[in-house]
Amino acid sequence: MVDESIWVRNEKRIGNGTKCGRQKAGLPQRTQPVPYTGMKRPSPDRRFVSSSVVLTLTGLLTFGCMPVLESEEQDVRPAERPGEVAPRVAAGAVTVQALTEDGLIAINDYRGRVVLLDFWATWSAPSRHELPRLARLHEELEQDGFSVIGLCLDTGTMEDVRRRVEAFDLPYPVGWADEAVTKAYGGIRAVPTKILLDRQGRIGKTYPGVEPVESLRADIKALLGE
């Protein structure tokens, strides 16, 4: 019996399907494929029509009988499809424990100003990378009616989180965000995530991940000009 593996190795070295390769391996020569002589094949047009009918019936059976489910929770994040302007939605009253000062931070107290909420964490390298840029934006546009509010996602005791946050010496207030706060803004799926609020406290835009400072500045100034 001929070892089929010899053919495989020789065929790779000499050339796939060559006469020389099969003869050296002691295998019979390949024959040409036999043309199909059975039932007449349908024309391309008829195959296309048949396929279309099958797909249409399959779609009706699959999707036509599926119930339409309504979401139990409203996603307050605006849709960001190309060419589509999403309506702005207010997130409601949100209050967090302040970390860089005593007391609480109420987001509604900033109505009348354009606010950039920065959901970040001290353990996140991209978050730390953005902090100096956000600090400069805050100081640059503060007199024009703009504020940055940091919302730290760190876990641990209040004393530990406060100590880690204060080490960055940020010029804007930072609060401690829990799960209820993130749900109020539609959930946070990336760290960092920034949410831009207009003067009425409505969500204007959401930025998951690191955002170029030029893009942030342009969006902030657009809301300041309204």
Buried (B, 14 or more C-beta within 10 A) or exposed (E): EEEEEBBEEBBEEBEEEEEEBBEBBEBEEEEEEEEEEEEEEEEEEEEEEEEEEEEEEEEEEEEEEEEEEEEEEEEBBBEEEEEEEEEBBBBEEBEBBBBBEEEEBEBEEBBEBBBBBBBBBBEBEEBBEBBEBBBEBBEEBBEEBBBBBBBBBBEEEEEEBBEBBEEBEBEBBBBBBEEEBBEBBBEBEEBBBBBBBBBEBBBBBBBBEBBEBEEBBEBBEBBBEE
